C-alpha cells in the first residue's frame, strides 16, 4: 500500500460525500435518519483519526449537526486525514494502533487496515443514505469509485 493510493481513496471518499452534500443543499431531507447517518459518517472519520493519533475522542459517534456544520466538519476532517497521510513513511502502514473502544474492549490493529476501514465505512453508509434519499425522490448521483477515477 502506498501513500498515493490512500490519498486517492480519501479523495474519492470526500468527492462522494460532497456529491451527496450538494443534494442536501438543493432539497432538504424529510427523514431525520438521513442527517443522522451522514453526521455519523463524518464523526467516525474523526474518531478513527483520533485513535490513530492517540488522542481522546473529540466528537461523538452520533452527533447532531446542522447542514453547514456537516459541510465544515467534512472539509476539516478530510484535510486532517490528508495531512496525516502526507507525513506517513512507507513502513508506517504496518504500524499497530492500540486503542480502547468505548465499550471497554482494547484493540490492536494495523494502520493500513484502519485506513481501509474508514473509507469502506463511508462507502457503506453512503449506500444506506442513497436508499433513504431515493425514498424521498432525490435524484442520486453515481458514487462509484470508478466514476471518480474517470472524472479525475
C-alpha positions, 0 to 999 in steps of 0.5 A: 500500500502506498501513500498515493493510493490512500490519498486517492481513496480519501479523495474519492471518499470526500468527492462522494460525500460532497456529491451527496452534500450538494443534494442536501443543499438543493432539497432538504431531507424529510427523514431525520435518519438521513442527517443522522447517518451522514453526521455519523459518517463524518464523526467516525472519520474523526474518531478513527483519526483520533485513535490513530493519533492517540488522542481522546475522542473529540466528537461523538459517534452520533452527533447532531449537526446542522447542514453547514456544520456537516459541510465544515466538519467534512472539509476539516476532517478530510484535510486532517486525514490528508495531512496525516497521510502526507507525513506517513513513511512507507513502513508506517502502514504496518504500524499497530494502533492500540486503542480502547473502544468505548465499550471497554474492549482494547484493540490492536490493529494495523494502520493500513487496515484502519485506513481501509476501514474508514473509507469502506465505512463511508462507502457503506453508509453512503449506500444506506443514505442513497436508499433513504434519499431515493425514498424521498425522490432525490435524484442520486448521483453515481458514487462509484469509485470508478466514476471518480477515477474517470472524472479525475 
